[in-house]
C-alpha cells in the first residue's frame, strides 16, 4: 500500500546524464521540490512544484523511449519511499537517485549517487552501511576537502565536481577546477566530474 500518493514535482524532462559515473546515459529526470539544506552555491530552483500522483507521473514519462529514471531535487529522500520505488519498478523502470547524504535512500533504488555535504559527513556510515554506487563531492576553493576514502562506505566511483558560481561560464576554468585537478592527481582514486551538459548546451 503506497502511503504517499502524490509527489511535489518541480519538473520532469528527458535528457542525458551530464556528470558522474552515468554520464551520457539517457534519463528521465524527475526533480522533486524542497531540500533540508541551503547550500550557497546551489543553482537549482526547487521551491516551486505541482502535486502529481504516481499515475500522472507514469503517464507523462511513458512517452520517452528510455526506462531510466533519475530522481533528483531538492532532496528526493524527503518524499520517496520503498513503495514508490517498487511502483515504478513494476512499470519496468531502472531508478537512480541523487542525494545529499543526510538521509537514507529508500530500498530498491538501482543506482545511488551521494553528493555528500558537510552536514552529512558524520551520517554516511549510518545512512549507507552497504555503500553507494557513486560518491560525487562538490569541491571549491572555500569548501572542505572530501573525507578520506578509508573513512567512507564503499563505492564504485569516486568523483569531484568543481563548484561554479551561478552564471559562471563553465568554459572558463575557475580556481575550483584547478584545486580539483591538483587534489585528484594527489589522490588518484578520485576522478574529475565536469557538468558535460553545460559544456554542450543541453539540459
Buried (B, 14 or more C-beta within 10 A) or exposed (E): EEEEEEBBBBBBEBEBBBBBBBBEBBBBBBBBBBBBBEBEBBEBEBEEBEEBEBEBBBEBBEEBEBBBBBBBBBBBBBBBBEBBBBBBBEEEBBBBBBBBBBBBBBEBBBBBBBBBBEEBBEBBEEBBEEBBBBBBBBBBEEBEEBBEBEEBBEBEBBBBBBBBEEEEEBEEBBEBBEBBBEBBEEBEEBBBBBBBBBEEEEE
